[in-house]
């Protein structure tokens, strides 16, 4: 088992530039696709609608819906 771990570590050490390059290409591709889709949507809608959609998409991607919902619930339960 220890030999397997050593082999994996050696493999990762030799192929680290390939992994970094793959990650960079993947992130770039995702950003390009998101930008293209946003451009296509924006060209067919009013600016206000696109702005709201962008805000909702950013909040969803970051994962803030749950924390915002919890904060609203907590605030509504506070005694006045």
Backbone as a ProteinNet text record, in pm:
[ID]
protein_1_A
[PRIMARY]
XXXXXXXXXXXXXXXXXXXXXXXXXXXXXXXXXXXXXXXXXXXXXXXXXXXXXXXXXXXXXXXXXXXXXXXXXXXXXXXX
[TERTIARY]
82.6	0	87.2	192.1	281.4	345.5	378	439.8	343.3	215.2	114.7	111.3	117.1	116.8	241.5	355.2	478.9	471.4	416.4	402	309.7	200.6	106	173.4	249	318.5	421.4	492.1	589.8	520	408	331.9	283.3	228.1	176.5	289.2	404.8	517.8	564.6	561.6	605.9	502	374.2	267.8	196.9	253.1	190.7	167.9	263.2	236	116.8	100	-13.4	-144.6	-146.5	-267.5	-299.7	-200.9	-223.3	-273.6	-215	-257.9	-401.5	-434.4	-570.7	-669.3	-634.7	-722	-739.6	-632.2	-639.9	-726.8	-711.3	-792.4	-939	-965.2	-1103.6	-1171.1	-1101.3	-1157.4	-1180.3	-1086.9	-1102.4	-1221.7	-1238.9	-1352	-1484.5	-1492.9	-1616.6	-1646.9	-1545.5	-1567.3	-1610	-1550.8	-1586.4	-1730.5	-1769.6	-1907.1	-2006.3	-1976.1	-2065.5	-2075.9	-1964.2	-1966.1	-2045.2	-2028.7	-2102.7	-2252.6	-2290.5	-2433.8	-2491.3	-2416.8	-2462.4	-2476.9	-2383.8	-2393.9	-2517.6	-2542.2	-2659.3	-2789.5	-2795	-2915.2	-2932	-2823.7	-2829.8	-2871.5	-2838.8	-2873.7	-3022.7	-3095.1	-3237.6	-3325.7	-3269.9	-3349.6	-3312.8	-3398.7	-3370.9	-3258.9	-3190.5	-3076.1	-3115.5	-3229.5	-3272	-3292.8	-3353.8	-3377.5	-3245.2	-3153	-3021.6	-2947.2	-2956.5	-2889.1	-2942.5	-3072.5	-3132.1	-3089.1	-3088.9	-3045.9	-2900.1	-2815	-2673.6	-2658.9	-2730.9	-2723.4	-2770.5	-2881.1	-2933.3	-2835.1	-2776.8	-2680.4	-2556.1	-2507.3	-2388.9	-2421.2	-2536.8	-2575.6	-2591.1	-2649.1	-2667	-2532.2	-2443.7	-2313.2	-2233.1	-2241.8	-2166.6	-2232.5	-2361.9	-2433	-2484.5	-2529.7	-2574	-2723.9	-2800.1	-2944.8	-2979.8	-2913.8	-2943.3	-2914.8	-2802	-2768	-2856.9	-2895	-2985.8	-3122.2	-3170.2	-3300	-3297.3	-3190.2	-3178.7	-3176.7	-3108.1	-3103.5	-3241	-3315.3	-3450.4	-3540.9	-3530	-3612.4	-3577.9	-3448.9	-3407.4	-3459.7	-3449.8	-3494.8	-3644.5	-3721.8	-3867.5	-3911.4	-3827.6	-3862.2	-3822.6	-3741.8	-3697.5	-3815.6	-3822.6	-3932	-3913.3	-4025.7	-4019.8	-4037.8
-118.9	0	125.6	123.5	238.5	263.6	156.6	170.8	237.8	207.3	271.9	422.3	461.7	604	671.1	603.9	660.2	674.5	574.7	582.2	696.4	713.3	820.9	956.5	970.9	1097.2	1127.3	1025.2	1044.3	1085	1019.9	1050.8	1195.2	1237.6	1373.2	1476	1442.4	1534.7	1553.7	1446.9	1455.9	1523.2	1507.9	1556.6	1680.2	1747.1	1866.7	1976	2005.3	2109	2073.7	1945.9	1903.8	1927.7	1900.5	1923	2071.6	2154.6	2299.6	2352.2	2302.9	2345.8	2303.1	2180.8	2132.4	2215	2248.2	2330.5	2469.2	2528.3	2660.9	2658.9	2556.5	2544	2523.7	2443.3	2419	2543.6	2617.4	2741.3	2843.3	2854.8	2947.3	2909.7	2781.4	2736.5	2767.6	2745.3	2774.7	2923.7	3007.4	3152.3	3198	3141.8	3178.9	3140.2	3021	2976.3	3063.8	3095.2	3183	3320.7	3374.9	3505.8	3503.6	3398.9	3387.4	3377.8	3293.9	3281	3412	3480.4	3609.1	3709.8	3708.9	3798.5	3767.9	3639.8	3601.6	3638.5	3619.5	3655.5	3806.4	3878.6	4024.7	4088.9	4027.1	4086.6	4075.8	3994.9	3976.9	4029.4	4085.3	4131.4	4273.7	4334.1	4467.4	4460.6	4571.4	4575.4	4540.9	4589.4	4564.8	4416.3	4347.5	4204.1	4129.2	4168.1	4103.4	4128.9	4250.1	4281.4	4195	4178.3	4093.4	3948.3	3900.7	3763.1	3741.7	3838.1	3826.6	3820.5	3905.5	3904.7	3771.4	3720.1	3591.5	3478.8	3480.4	3375.5	3380.6	3499.7	3512.3	3461.7	3502.5	3457.6	3305.7	3249.1	3103.9	3032.4	3082.5	3019	3023.1	3132.8	3146.2	3066	3045.6	2966.9	3047.7	3168.2	3255.7	3247.8	3175.5	3171.6	3119.2	3015.5	2956.4	3051	3119.8	3211.3	3335.1	3383.3	3498	3459.1	3341.8	3294.2	3277.8	3223.8	3206.6	3341.4	3439.5	3572.5	3637.1	3619.9	3676.8	3609.2	3478.8	3407.1	3449.7	3463.1	3505.3	3644.8	3733.1	3871	3876.7	3793.7	3797.1	3736.1	3654.5	3592.6	3674	3775.7	3856.2	3928.4	3930.1	4004.2	4155.3	4221.9	4368.4	4445.2
0	0	0	77.6	83.8	-52.3	-122.5	-254.9	-352.6	-342.1	-427.4	-403.3	-278.4	-244.6	-300.5	-289.1	-342.5	-494	-561.6	-707.1	-747.7	-673.6	-704.4	-685.4	-578.1	-552.4	-661.2	-706	-813.8	-943.1	-972.7	-1094.1	-1090.7	-977	-963.9	-973.4	-919.8	-925.6	-1070	-1147.7	-1286.9	-1375.7	-1344.9	-1432.8	-1379.1	-1284.8	-1227.7	-1331.8	-1420.4	-1521.9	-1611	-1641.5	-1722.9	-1649.1	-1520.6	-1441.8	-1433.8	-1414.1	-1408.4	-1541.2	-1649.8	-1782.4	-1808.5	-1772.1	-1790.9	-1710.6	-1589.4	-1506.3	-1567.3	-1614.1	-1675.2	-1800.6	-1883.2	-2004.4	-1968.3	-1868.2	-1826.1	-1772.2	-1687	-1631.8	-1742.6	-1834.3	-1946.2	-2031.9	-2059	-2140.1	-2071.6	-1942	-1869.1	-1874.5	-1854.8	-1860.4	-1999.4	-2102.2	-2239.4	-2269.1	-2230.3	-2255.4	-2179.5	-2053.5	-1976.9	-2042.5	-2086.4	-2152.4	-2281.4	-2359.7	-2485.7	-2459.6	-2364.2	-2333.7	-2280.4	-2197.8	-2146.3	-2260.2	-2353.4	-2468.8	-2551.3	-2576	-2656	-2585.7	-2455.5	-2380.1	-2378	-2356.1	-2346.2	-2477.7	-2588.7	-2717.2	-2746.6	-2672.1	-2697.2	-2584.8	-2482.3	-2369.4	-2331.6	-2252.2	-2201.2	-2098.5	-2079.3	-1989.2	-1846	-1799.6	-1661.4	-1636.6	-1731.3	-1716.5	-1712.3	-1797.6	-1800.6	-1670.1	-1616.6	-1491	-1377.6	-1370.9	-1266.7	-1285.2	-1408.6	-1434.7	-1395.4	-1423.8	-1387.2	-1235.6	-1165.3	-1018.6	-963.3	-1014.8	-967.4	-998.1	-1116.7	-1152.3	-1063.9	-1034.6	-949	-809.1	-756.5	-622.7	-620.5	-725.2	-730.6	-741.6	-827.1	-842.8	-713.1	-641.9	-517.3	-405.2	-414.8	-315.6	-198.3	-225.1	-117.5	-88.5	-168.6	-146.9	-8.3	35.4	165.7	280.1	275.3	384.5	383.1	265.4	258.1	312.5	274.6	323.6	475.9	529.9	674.9	745.4	688.3	749.8	749.5	642.9	635.8	737.7	749.1	847.5	989.1	1019.2	1152.8	1183.9	1087.4	1108.3	1132	1062.4	1079.6	1212	1273.7	1401.2	1523.6	1505.2	1618.3	1682.2	1814.9	1882	1863.2	1852.2	1829.4	1955.2
[MASK]
++++++++++++++++++++++++++++++++++++++++++++++++++++++++++++++++++++++++++++++++

